[in-house]
Amino acid sequence: MTARLLDLWHEATGPYRKYADFSGRARRREYFLFIALQWLVIAALITLHSVATGGAPLPRPESGWRGGFAGQLTAAAMALFVLATLVPWLALSTRRLHDRGYRGWVMARWFLPYLGLLFMLWDLLRPGDKGDNAFGPDPRGGMYDDWFE
């Protein structure tokens, strides 16, 4: 059980070790474990902000920094976390699209109003190409009965 959790942790934090590696392919499991980790960290930072400021809302850019030093510190921590996670997320998303046989520039259609979310879900939720493709070998290594694959 502990070994399995360590394997999941290793896979969820893998995109940080491949910080700006836009080449190769990524499995769905790696992508969604990374996203789940990001949501957990953001939820923990929001909870910390709420506890530190007594329930004050997050600062809005147009209203300036309110909430005292604790509010400023937790809001800055969230902003730094999001900025530090942006490049690994872009790299991982590109590798995930490579697994489906698409180039990374396909991500541009994600910014289309309304349809962008549907394109994103379609691109990321469908299984990748079985076997090798133009972007590299199959990251599953021939294991097609694995969970979430």
C-alpha positions, 0 to 999 in steps of 0.5 A: 500500500505504501509503495503504491502511494509512493508510486502515485506521488512520484507520478503526480510530481513528475512534471516538476522533474520534467519542468520544461520538457515539451518532448515525448508523451504523457499518460492520462494518469500522470496528467490527472494526478498532477492536476489533482495535486495542484487542486489540493495545494490550492485548496490548502492555500485557500484554507490557510488564507481563510484561517489566517485572515479570519475568513476574509475573501481573497484580495482582488486586483482592483481593490488592492492588498487587503486582509493584513500581512497574513492575507498578503502573504497567503495571496502571494504564496498562491500567486507564486504557486500558480506562476511556478506551476504554469510551465510544468502544466504547459509542458505536461499538456503538450506531452499529453497531446503528443500521446494523442498524436497532436502537436502542442499548438493544438492547445490554442483552440482551448481558448475558444469561448465555450467550445474550448473547454469541450476541446480540452476535455476531448483532448485530455480524456481520450486514450492515447495512441497505442504503440509508438507514434511520431512523438515517441514510444508508448508511455504505457510500455504495452500495459493496457489493462492498467487503471485509468488507461 
